[in-house]
Amino acid sequence: MRYSAFGLLQEALRGNRGWAPAWRDPAPKDRYDVIIVGGGGHGLATAHYLAKNHGLTDVAVLEKGPIGLGNVGRNTTIVRANYGLPGNEPFYAHSLKLWEGLSRDLNFNVMFSQRGVLNLCHTPAQYDQFARRGNAMRLMGEDAELLDADGVKALVPGIETEDGRFPVAGGLLQRRAGTARHDAVAWGYARAASAAGVDIVQHCEVTGIVREGNRVKGVETTRGFIGCDRLGLAVAGNTSRLGDMAGLRLPIESHVLQAFVSEGLKPVLPGVVTYGIGHFYISQSDKGGLVFGGDLDGYNSYAQRGNLPLVEHVMAAGTALLPWLPRLRVLRSWGGVMDMSMDGSPIIGTTPIDNLYLNAGWCYGGFKATPASGWCFAHTIATGSPHPLNAAFRLDRTMTGHLIDEEQAGPQPNLH
Ligand SMILES: Cc1cc2nc3c(=O)[nH]c(=O)nc-3n(C[C@H](O)[C@H](O)[C@H](O)COP(=O)(O)OP(=O)(O)OC[C@H]3O[C@@H](n4cnc5c(N)ncnc54)[C@H](O)[C@@H]3O)c2cc1C
């Protein structure tokens, strides 16, 4: 069923009785060409591009709960391509281009809003470093603008630039960046993949990976054994658990990240603002709530909830940047489990097991990557080798030393 303005009008006139379910709810078959574990943004996007770009439709996405309740539905929806390193920037630039056409591609409004992302800097040295990153972005074809403190103040009037805990020296602005509606991304990809013939099997937890020599034969699930020719893992915070089932010890740690949303306000923030020195970032949703967050909770966990010291830290950092923030009430907070890699960059590629493919290491930046990640993972699974855009995201780079350390934080996952 294609969505259109005409269809909307027609359904409104006949009492909304004609809508079909957005995706099918099939029982799993005995085997598939390709099984993707994880019905988050990345797993569902991979299924869509396997069907659309490679004609592979004998595909199942196995999800332990309902789709969209993992990190794809828990993030703060920031989409940007403001990286400086060659391994990262072309990949995220491709992702941003896919975002720009995504609603049309999926025939589903993902509410992508290019309202800009502004990273603040606080010292002359950091200003120089931002200039360098902005130049690198422009050399690779992305948009980037360097603002001084007055430019920041003009763009975001409520910011404390001079007398706050950390004075603001300027900022790096990417205007094509912005936010999107996270649930819609999961639902839009699910609907498009399902329409192409992919089985999206909810409430089907993978409990074991069955191998024969160096090949995967299939998976044990709460709905029985399901065979496959190729297996892709896209389980975000549960990556090390699934790796363990396959007999792989992976360079991933799981940490909790929290987010918060305030009561609704009239527009006060034009776009996303990140306050790196305070470990704080904020934007305003279409409903008017301020959506904000900060640093990782700092300990390993698989629980989707956070701790109070981090809540206090986020509120203090937010108040240092926006002195009026404490006048608002926080309506909700929640946590998600992050798959932190050693260098802060993702892994999309082959593994030492012949027909097992891995998509992981998204840290707290995987939402923006969803389209390109699905695109590249689908290519890797369909052809057996990486696309040039994900060639640098190899699993073995921690062994070979080819790290992509955008933050220059060294091999410490909790610092990226
Ligand atoms: C608070 C917070 C804020 C964030 N903010 C941003 C942001 O602003 N911008 C940005 O780019 N990124 C952000 N992120 C990161 C981003 O959300 C993630 O990197 C990304 O969503 C991970 O990919 P995914 O959507 O596929 O993950 P998920 O949605 O978590 O999908 C993985 C799925 O695998 C399923 N699964 C796990 N184990 C099994 C199993 N054994 N069997 C079957 N299914 C299984 C899970 O149930 C889950 O649905 C944020 C994350 C959090 C938590």
The ligand as a Gaussian input file, in Angstrom:
#p B3LYP/6-31G(d) Opt

LIG

0 1
 C       20.554000       7.910000      24.652000
 C       21.140000       7.719000      23.275000
 C       21.337000       8.807000      22.454000
 C       21.875000       8.628000      21.176000
 N       21.960000       9.717000      20.344000
 C       22.393000       9.562000      19.076000
 C       22.362000      10.675000      18.181000
 O       21.904000      11.770000      18.528000
 N       22.831000      10.479000      16.914000
 C       23.334000       9.294000      16.508000
 O       23.784000       9.211000      15.363000
 N       23.330000       8.200000      17.323000
 C       22.851000       8.310000      18.589000
 N       22.813000       7.222000      19.428000
 C       23.350000       5.940000      18.950000
 C       22.389000       5.160000      18.081000
 O       21.096000       5.143000      18.649000
 C       22.904000       3.731000      17.909000
 O       24.262000       3.738000      17.541000
 C       22.147000       2.957000      16.826000
 O       20.753000       3.119000      16.977000
 C       22.534000       1.476000      16.917000
 O       22.052000       0.732000      15.827000
 P       20.597000       0.039000      15.770000
 O       19.592000       1.094000      15.481000
 O       20.640000      -1.048000      14.795000
 O       20.474000      -0.520000      17.262000
 P       19.249000      -1.129000      18.043000
 O       17.986000      -0.374000      17.773000
 O       19.670000      -1.271000      19.467000
 O       19.088000      -2.555000      17.348000
 C       19.675000      -3.755000      17.789000
 C       18.557000      -4.749000      17.961000
 O       19.097000      -6.046000      18.181000
 C       18.162000      -6.741000      18.997000
 N       18.816000      -7.899000      19.595000
 C       19.814000      -7.912000      20.499000
 N       20.143000      -9.178000      20.825000
 C       19.334000      -9.993000      20.089000
 C       19.187000     -11.389000      19.987000
 N       19.937000     -12.229000      20.711000
 N       18.249000     -11.877000      19.139000
 C       17.476000     -11.046000      18.392000
 N       17.564000      -9.703000      18.462000
 C       18.491000      -9.171000      19.304000
 C       17.746000      -5.682000      20.028000
 O       16.517000      -6.027000      20.654000
 C       17.657000      -4.431000      19.162000
 O       16.326000      -4.184000      18.720000
 C       22.255000       7.344000      20.725000
 C       22.036000       6.236000      21.553000
 C       21.463000       6.411000      22.810000
 C       21.203000       5.215000      23.667000

